[in-house]
Amino acid sequence: MNRYQIRLEGRLDPGWSEWFEGFTLTLDAEQHTLLTGAVIDQAALHGLIRRVGDLGMNLISINSTNDAA
C-alpha cells in the first residue's frame, strides 16, 4: 500500500472521510482540504481522483508520503 496526501482547493467537511474510504480530511494554513491515507494500487488512486472530480473540487496536488501506515 502507498500513502498519499491530496490537496484540494477549498474546504470539505471532515464528514466526507467515509466517502473517501477512510482518508483523513484536514485543513492546511491556506484553508485547503488535505486528504491523507493509503491506497492499495494505482487503480484505487484513480478512483479516488474521480471522486474528487465528482464533487467538482479543484485538485491542487497529489503527493506520495513516506508516513507509516
Phi and psi restraints in degrees (range 20) as a CNS / XPLOR table:
assign (resid 1 and name C) (resid 2 and name N)
       (resid 2 and name CA) (resid 2 and name C) 1.0 -113.3 20.0 2
assign (resid 2 and name N) (resid 2 and name CA)
       (resid 2 and name C) (resid 3 and name N) 1.0 144.3 20.0 2
assign (resid 2 and name C) (resid 3 and name N)
       (resid 3 and name CA) (resid 3 and name C) 1.0 -100.9 20.0 2
assign (resid 3 and name N) (resid 3 and name CA)
       (resid 3 and name C) (resid 4 and name N) 1.0 143.4 20.0 2
assign (resid 3 and name C) (resid 4 and name N)
       (resid 4 and name CA) (resid 4 and name C) 1.0 -135.4 20.0 2
assign (resid 4 and name N) (resid 4 and name CA)
       (resid 4 and name C) (resid 5 and name N) 1.0 154.2 20.0 2
assign (resid 4 and name C) (resid 5 and name N)
       (resid 5 and name CA) (resid 5 and name C) 1.0 -121.7 20.0 2
assign (resid 5 and name N) (resid 5 and name CA)
       (resid 5 and name C) (resid 6 and name N) 1.0 121.9 20.0 2
assign (resid 5 and name C) (resid 6 and name N)
       (resid 6 and name CA) (resid 6 and name C) 1.0 -113.4 20.0 2
assign (resid 6 and name N) (resid 6 and name CA)
       (resid 6 and name C) (resid 7 and name N) 1.0 123.9 20.0 2
assign (resid 6 and name C) (resid 7 and name N)
       (resid 7 and name CA) (resid 7 and name C) 1.0 -103.0 20.0 2
assign (resid 7 and name N) (resid 7 and name CA)
       (resid 7 and name C) (resid 8 and name N) 1.0 127.7 20.0 2
assign (resid 7 and name C) (resid 8 and name N)
       (resid 8 and name CA) (resid 8 and name C) 1.0 -117.4 20.0 2
assign (resid 8 and name N) (resid 8 and name CA)
       (resid 8 and name C) (resid 9 and name N) 1.0 144.2 20.0 2
assign (resid 8 and name C) (resid 9 and name N)
       (resid 9 and name CA) (resid 9 and name C) 1.0 -73.3 20.0 2
assign (resid 9 and name N) (resid 9 and name CA)
       (resid 9 and name C) (resid 10 and name N) 1.0 128.2 20.0 2
assign (resid 9 and name C) (resid 10 and name N)
       (resid 10 and name CA) (resid 10 and name C) 1.0 94.4 20.0 2
assign (resid 10 and name N) (resid 10 and name CA)
       (resid 10 and name C) (resid 11 and name N) 1.0 -178.0 20.0 2
assign (resid 10 and name C) (resid 11 and name N)
       (resid 11 and name CA) (resid 11 and name C) 1.0 -103.7 20.0 2
assign (resid 11 and name N) (resid 11 and name CA)
       (resid 11 and name C) (resid 12 and name N) 1.0 136.6 20.0 2
assign (resid 11 and name C) (resid 12 and name N)
       (resid 12 and name CA) (resid 12 and name C) 1.0 -125.7 20.0 2
assign (resid 12 and name N) (resid 12 and name CA)
       (resid 12 and name C) (resid 13 and name N) 1.0 129.3 20.0 2
assign (resid 12 and name C) (resid 13 and name N)
       (resid 13 and name CA) (resid 13 and name C) 1.0 -59.5 20.0 2
assign (resid 13 and name N) (resid 13 and name CA)
       (resid 13 and name C) (resid 14 and name N) 1.0 137.8 20.0 2
assign (resid 13 and name C) (resid 14 and name N)
       (resid 14 and name CA) (resid 14 and name C) 1.0 -57.7 20.0 2
assign (resid 14 and name N) (resid 14 and name CA)
       (resid 14 and name C) (resid 15 and name N) 1.0 -19.2 20.0 2
assign (resid 14 and name C) (resid 15 and name N)
       (resid 15 and name CA) (resid 15 and name C) 1.0 -62.3 20.0 2
assign (resid 15 and name N) (resid 15 and name CA)
       (resid 15 and name C) (resid 16 and name N) 1.0 -16.3 20.0 2
assign (resid 15 and name C) (resid 16 and name N)
       (resid 16 and name CA) (resid 16 and name C) 1.0 -77.3 20.0 2
assign (resid 16 and name N) (resid 16 and name CA)
       (resid 16 and name C) (resid 17 and name N) 1.0 -5.7 20.0 2
assign (resid 16 and name C) (resid 17 and name N)
       (resid 17 and name CA) (resid 17 and name C) 1.0 -58.7 20.0 2
assign (resid 17 and name N) (resid 17 and name CA)
       (resid 17 and name C) (resid 18 and name N) 1.0 -34.6 20.0 2
assign (resid 17 and name C) (resid 18 and name N)
       (resid 18 and name CA) (resid 18 and name C) 1.0 -65.4 20.0 2
assign (resid 18 and name N) (resid 18 and name CA)
       (resid 18 and name C) (resid 19 and name N) 1.0 -38.5 20.0 2
assign (resid 18 and name C) (resid 19 and name N)
       (resid 19 and name CA) (resid 19 and name C) 1.0 -66.1 20.0 2
assign (resid 19 and name N) (resid 19 and name CA)
       (resid 19 and name C) (resid 20 and name N) 1.0 -28.1 20.0 2
assign (resid 19 and name C) (resid 20 and name N)
       (resid 20 and name CA) (resid 20 and name C) 1.0 -94.9 20.0 2
assign (resid 20 and name N) (resid 20 and name CA)
       (resid 20 and name C) (resid 21 and name N) 1.0 31.7 20.0 2
assign (resid 20 and name C) (resid 21 and name N)
       (resid 21 and name CA) (resid 21 and name C) 1.0 51.9 20.0 2
assign (resid 21 and name N) (resid 21 and name CA)
       (resid 21 and name C) (resid 22 and name N) 1.0 50.3 20.0 2
assign (resid 21 and name C) (resid 22 and name N)
       (resid 22 and name CA) (resid 22 and name C) 1.0 85.1 20.0 2
assign (resid 22 and name N) (resid 22 and name CA)
       (resid 22 and name C) (resid 23 and name N) 1.0 1.3 20.0 2
assign (resid 22 and name C) (resid 23 and name N)
       (resid 23 and name CA) (resid 23 and name C) 1.0 -64.2 20.0 2
assign (resid 23 and name N) (resid 23 and name CA)
       (resid 23 and name C) (resid 24 and name N) 1.0 145.1 20.0 2
assign (resid 23 and name C) (resid 24 and name N)
       (resid 24 and name CA) (resid 24 and name C) 1.0 -84.3 20.0 2
assign (resid 24 and name N) (resid 24 and name CA)
       (resid 24 and name C) (resid 25 and name N) 1.0 133.9 20.0 2
assign (resid 24 and name C) (resid 25 and name N)
       (resid 25 and name CA) (resid 25 and name C) 1.0 -109.6 20.0 2
assign (resid 25 and name N) (resid 25 and name CA)
       (resid 25 and name C) (resid 26 and name N) 1.0 125.5 20.0 2
assign (resid 25 and name C) (resid 26 and name N)
       (resid 26 and name CA) (resid 26 and name C) 1.0 -137.0 20.0 2
assign (resid 26 and name N) (resid 26 and name CA)
       (resid 26 and name C) (resid 27 and name N) 1.0 170.9 20.0 2
assign (resid 26 and name C) (resid 27 and name N)
       (resid 27 and name CA) (resid 27 and name C) 1.0 -111.5 20.0 2
assign (resid 27 and name N) (resid 27 and name CA)
       (resid 27 and name C) (resid 28 and name N) 1.0 141.7 20.0 2
assign (resid 27 and name C) (resid 28 and name N)
       (resid 28 and name CA) (resid 28 and name C) 1.0 -91.2 20.0 2
assign (resid 28 and name N) (resid 28 and name CA)
       (resid 28 and name C) (resid 29 and name N) 1.0 -176.7 20.0 2
assign (resid 28 and name C) (resid 29 and name N)
       (resid 29 and name CA) (resid 29 and name C) 1.0 -61.9 20.0 2
assign (resid 29 and name N) (resid 29 and name CA)
       (resid 29 and name C) (resid 30 and name N) 1.0 -24.6 20.0 2
assign (resid 29 and name C) (resid 30 and name N)
       (resid 30 and name CA) (resid 30 and name C) 1.0 -93.5 20.0 2
assign (resid 30 and name N) (resid 30 and name CA)
       (resid 30 and name C) (resid 31 and name N) 1.0 8.5 20.0 2
assign (resid 30 and name C) (resid 31 and name N)
       (resid 31 and name CA) (resid 31 and name C) 1.0 66.5 20.0 2
assign (resid 31 and name N) (resid 31 and name CA)
       (resid 31 and name C) (resid 32 and name N) 1.0 30.1 20.0 2
assign (resid 31 and name C) (resid 32 and name N)
       (resid 32 and name CA) (resid 32 and name C) 1.0 -95.3 20.0 2
assign (resid 32 and name N) (resid 32 and name CA)
       (resid 32 and name C) (resid 33 and name N) 1.0 149.3 20.0 2
assign (resid 32 and name C) (resid 33 and name N)
       (resid 33 and name CA) (resid 33 and name C) 1.0 -81.2 20.0 2
assign (resid 33 and name N) (resid 33 and name CA)
       (resid 33 and name C) (resid 34 and name N) 1.0 133.7 20.0 2
assign (resid 33 and name C) (resid 34 and name N)
       (resid 34 and name CA) (resid 34 and name C) 1.0 -112.1 20.0 2
assign (resid 34 and name N) (resid 34 and name CA)
       (resid 34 and name C) (resid 35 and name N) 1.0 124.1 20.0 2
assign (resid 34 and name C) (resid 35 and name N)
       (resid 35 and name CA) (resid 35 and name C) 1.0 -101.5 20.0 2
assign (resid 35 and name N) (resid 35 and name CA)
       (resid 35 and name C) (resid 36 and name N) 1.0 123.0 20.0 2
assign (resid 35 and name C) (resid 36 and name N)
       (resid 36 and name CA) (resid 36 and name C) 1.0 -128.5 20.0 2
assign (resid 36 and name N) (resid 36 and name CA)
       (resid 36 and name C) (resid 37 and name N) 1.0 128.6 20.0 2
assign (resid 36 and name C) (resid 37 and name N)
       (resid 37 and name CA) (resid 37 and name C) 1.0 173.1 20.0 2
assign (resid 37 and name N) (resid 37 and name CA)
       (resid 37 and name C) (resid 38 and name N) 1.0 -174.9 20.0 2
assign (resid 37 and name C) (resid 38 and name N)
       (resid 38 and name CA) (resid 38 and name C) 1.0 -105.9 20.0 2
assign (resid 38 and name N) (resid 38 and name CA)
       (resid 38 and name C) (resid 39 and name N) 1.0 145.5 20.0 2
assign (resid 38 and name C) (resid 39 and name N)
       (resid 39 and name CA) (resid 39 and name C) 1.0 -126.3 20.0 2
assign (resid 39 and name N) (resid 39 and name CA)
       (resid 39 and name C) (resid 40 and name N) 1.0 148.6 20.0 2
assign (resid 39 and name C) (resid 40 and name N)
       (resid 40 and name CA) (resid 40 and name C) 1.0 -76.0 20.0 2
assign (resid 40 and name N) (resid 40 and name CA)
       (resid 40 and name C) (resid 41 and name N) 1.0 -33.4 20.0 2
assign (resid 40 and name C) (resid 41 and name N)
       (resid 41 and name CA) (resid 41 and name C) 1.0 -161.4 20.0 2
assign (resid 41 and name N) (resid 41 and name CA)
       (resid 41 and name C) (resid 42 and name N) 1.0 -179.8 20.0 2
assign (resid 41 and name C) (resid 42 and name N)
       (resid 42 and name CA) (resid 42 and name C) 1.0 -64.1 20.0 2
assign (resid 42 and name N) (resid 42 and name CA)
       (resid 42 and name C) (resid 43 and name N) 1.0 -35.0 20.0 2
assign (resid 42 and name C) (resid 43 and name N)
       (resid 43 and name CA) (resid 43 and name C) 1.0 -62.1 20.0 2
assign (resid 43 and name N) (resid 43 and name CA)
       (resid 43 and name C) (resid 44 and name N) 1.0 -40.7 20.0 2
assign (resid 43 and name C) (resid 44 and name N)
       (resid 44 and name CA) (resid 44 and name C) 1.0 -66.5 20.0 2
assign (resid 44 and name N) (resid 44 and name CA)
       (resid 44 and name C) (resid 45 and name N) 1.0 -37.5 20.0 2
assign (resid 44 and name C) (resid 45 and name N)
       (resid 45 and name CA) (resid 45 and name C) 1.0 -63.6 20.0 2
assign (resid 45 and name N) (resid 45 and name CA)
       (resid 45 and name C) (resid 46 and name N) 1.0 -43.5 20.0 2
assign (resid 45 and name C) (resid 46 and name N)
       (resid 46 and name CA) (resid 46 and name C) 1.0 -63.8 20.0 2
assign (resid 46 and name N) (resid 46 and name CA)
       (resid 46 and name C) (resid 47 and name N) 1.0 -36.9 20.0 2
assign (resid 46 and name C) (resid 47 and name N)
       (resid 47 and name CA) (resid 47 and name C) 1.0 -64.0 20.0 2
assign (resid 47 and name N) (resid 47 and name CA)
       (resid 47 and name C) (resid 48 and name N) 1.0 -39.4 20.0 2
assign (resid 47 and name C) (resid 48 and name N)
       (resid 48 and name CA) (resid 48 and name C) 1.0 -63.8 20.0 2
assign (resid 48 and name N) (resid 48 and name CA)
       (resid 48 and name C) (resid 49 and name N) 1.0 -41.7 20.0 2
assign (resid 48 and name C) (resid 49 and name N)
       (resid 49 and name CA) (resid 49 and name C) 1.0 -64.1 20.0 2
assign (resid 49 and name N) (resid 49 and name CA)
       (resid 49 and name C) (resid 50 and name N) 1.0 -38.3 20.0 2
assign (resid 49 and name C) (resid 50 and name N)
       (resid 50 and name CA) (resid 50 and name C) 1.0 -61.9 20.0 2
assign (resid 50 and name N) (resid 50 and name CA)
       (resid 50 and name C) (resid 51 and name N) 1.0 -38.0 20.0 2
assign (resid 50 and name C) (resid 51 and name N)
       (resid 51 and name CA) (resid 51 and name C) 1.0 -62.3 20.0 2
assign (resid 51 and name N) (resid 51 and name CA)
       (resid 51 and name C) (resid 52 and name N) 1.0 -41.0 20.0 2
assign (resid 51 and name C) (resid 52 and name N)
       (resid 52 and name CA) (resid 52 and name C) 1.0 -59.6 20.0 2
assign (resid 52 and name N) (resid 52 and name CA)
       (resid 52 and name C) (resid 53 and name N) 1.0 -45.5 20.0 2
assign (resid 52 and name C) (resid 53 and name N)
       (resid 53 and name CA) (resid 53 and name C) 1.0 -62.3 20.0 2
assign (resid 53 and name N) (resid 53 and name CA)
       (resid 53 and name C) (resid 54 and name N) 1.0 -36.9 20.0 2
assign (resid 53 and name C) (resid 54 and name N)
       (resid 54 and name CA) (resid 54 and name C) 1.0 -62.5 20.0 2
assign (resid 54 and name N) (resid 54 and name CA)
       (resid 54 and name C) (resid 55 and name N) 1.0 -29.5 20.0 2
assign (resid 54 and name C) (resid 55 and name N)
       (resid 55 and name CA) (resid 55 and name C) 1.0 -81.6 20.0 2
assign (resid 55 and name N) (resid 55 and name CA)
       (resid 55 and name C) (resid 56 and name N) 1.0 -13.0 20.0 2
assign (resid 55 and name C) (resid 56 and name N)
       (resid 56 and name CA) (resid 56 and name C) 1.0 77.2 20.0 2
assign (resid 56 and name N) (resid 56 and name CA)
       (resid 56 and name C) (resid 57 and name N) 1.0 18.3 20.0 2
assign (resid 56 and name C) (resid 57 and name N)
       (resid 57 and name CA) (resid 57 and name C) 1.0 -88.2 20.0 2
assign (resid 57 and name N) (resid 57 and name CA)
       (resid 57 and name C) (resid 58 and name N) 1.0 147.7 20.0 2
assign (resid 57 and name C) (resid 58 and name N)
       (resid 58 and name CA) (resid 58 and name C) 1.0 -81.7 20.0 2
assign (resid 58 and name N) (resid 58 and name CA)
       (resid 58 and name C) (resid 59 and name N) 1.0 130.5 20.0 2
assign (resid 58 and name C) (resid 59 and name N)
       (resid 59 and name CA) (resid 59 and name C) 1.0 -85.7 20.0 2
assign (resid 59 and name N) (resid 59 and name CA)
       (resid 59 and name C) (resid 60 and name N) 1.0 123.5 20.0 2
assign (resid 59 and name C) (resid 60 and name N)
       (resid 60 and name CA) (resid 60 and name C) 1.0 -92.9 20.0 2
assign (resid 60 and name N) (resid 60 and name CA)
       (resid 60 and name C) (resid 61 and name N) 1.0 -48.6 20.0 2
assign (resid 60 and name C) (resid 61 and name N)
       (resid 61 and name CA) (resid 61 and name C) 1.0 -160.2 20.0 2
assign (resid 61 and name N) (resid 61 and name CA)
       (resid 61 and name C) (resid 62 and name N) 1.0 159.1 20.0 2
assign (resid 61 and name C) (resid 62 and name N)
       (resid 62 and name CA) (resid 62 and name C) 1.0 -131.2 20.0 2
assign (resid 62 and name N) (resid 62 and name CA)
       (resid 62 and name C) (resid 63 and name N) 1.0 122.7 20.0 2
assign (resid 62 and name C) (resid 63 and name N)
       (resid 63 and name CA) (resid 63 and name C) 1.0 -128.4 20.0 2
assign (resid 63 and name N) (resid 63 and name CA)
       (resid 63 and name C) (resid 64 and name N) 1.0 134.6 20.0 2
assign (resid 63 and name C) (resid 64 and name N)
       (resid 64 and name CA) (resid 64 and name C) 1.0 -76.7 20.0 2
assign (resid 64 and name N) (resid 64 and name CA)
       (resid 64 and name C) (resid 65 and name N) 1.0 138.7 20.0 2
assign (resid 64 and name C) (resid 65 and name N)
       (resid 65 and name CA) (resid 65 and name C) 1.0 -115.7 20.0 2
assign (resid 65 and name N) (resid 65 and name CA)
       (resid 65 and name C) (resid 66 and name N) 1.0 161.3 20.0 2
assign (resid 65 and name C) (resid 66 and name N)
       (resid 66 and name CA) (resid 66 and name C) 1.0 -103.9 20.0 2
assign (resid 66 and name N) (resid 66 and name CA)
       (resid 66 and name C) (resid 67 and name N) 1.0 15.1 20.0 2
assign (resid 66 and name C) (resid 67 and name N)
       (resid 67 and name CA) (resid 67 and name C) 1.0 -63.0 20.0 2
assign (resid 67 and name N) (resid 67 and name CA)
       (resid 67 and name C) (resid 68 and name N) 1.0 150.6 20.0 2
assign (resid 67 and name C) (resid 68 and name N)
       (resid 68 and name CA) (resid 68 and name C) 1.0 -71.8 20.0 2
assign (resid 68 and name N) (resid 68 and name CA)
       (resid 68 and name C) (resid 69 and name N) 1.0 144.9 20.0 2
